Amino acid sequence: MSPLTWQRLTVVGLVSLALTWLLVRMVDTSGTTPPVVPWSAWLVSLVAAACVLWFAWQVRQFLKGKRPDLSPLRAVRTAIFAQAAGYVGAVLVGGYGGYALGLLDAWSHGPRREVIISALIAAAAAAVLMIAGWIGELWCRHSDDDEDRSETSPA
């Protein structure tokens, strides 16, 4: 499992943003009214971010020797969960950001402004999820992982 990098998360987010923006522009020009992003979207992202950080903190304590009763399998699953949360957060940031960006030219229209604001709030919550995934994956790394990676990399 290769570690999360900001470059990879940025590329995933930008691809998601571009595809969503293109889709929104195509749908918007057809005269369809865009739906509001539900409040549950940002709520789920924030709850998932809290879960990632909670589980990753337990793994961090395990790696420091303060929680010897934690299963190593659970630690691996937490690392995978944190990495998945980082990628999902990047896709959602791009998706909600592209949605808001695609509708930005209609900012003066009140109902469209509400849609844009709801998408931006969801994008901010997704950014929290992405950052929590990145931090959680960092907390799940063992110091031997970094040494192994530096020994195998070419000089």
C-alpha positions, 0 to 999 in steps of 0.5 A: 500500500503506497502512502497518500500524497498531496499530489495524488489527492490534488489530481483526483480532486481536479479530475473530479472537479473538471468532470462535474463542472462539465456535466453541470454545464451540460445539464444547466444549458438544457434548462434543468433546475439543479437540486440542492445538496442535502444537509446530510451530505456535509454531516456524513462527511464530518462524521466519517472524518471524526471516525477516521481520526478516532480509529487512527488515534487508537492505532497511533497509541498502539504504535507508541506502545500505550495500547497493546490490546489493539489487534494488528489487523484492526490497525491495518484496516484503519490505515486502509479506511483512512486512505480511502477517506482521503480519496473519497474526500478528494473526489467529493471536494472536486465534485461539490466544487465543480457543482458550485463552479458550474452554477456560479454564473447564476449567483444573482438568482436567489434559488441558484445561490442557495444551491451554490452555497449548499455545494460549497458547504458540502465541499468544505466538509469533504475537505475536512474528510480528505484532511482527516484521511491524510492525517489518519493514514499518517498516524497509522504509519509505522516508523519501520515503513519509512525506513524500508521505503528509504532503503529501497528508493534509488539514490 
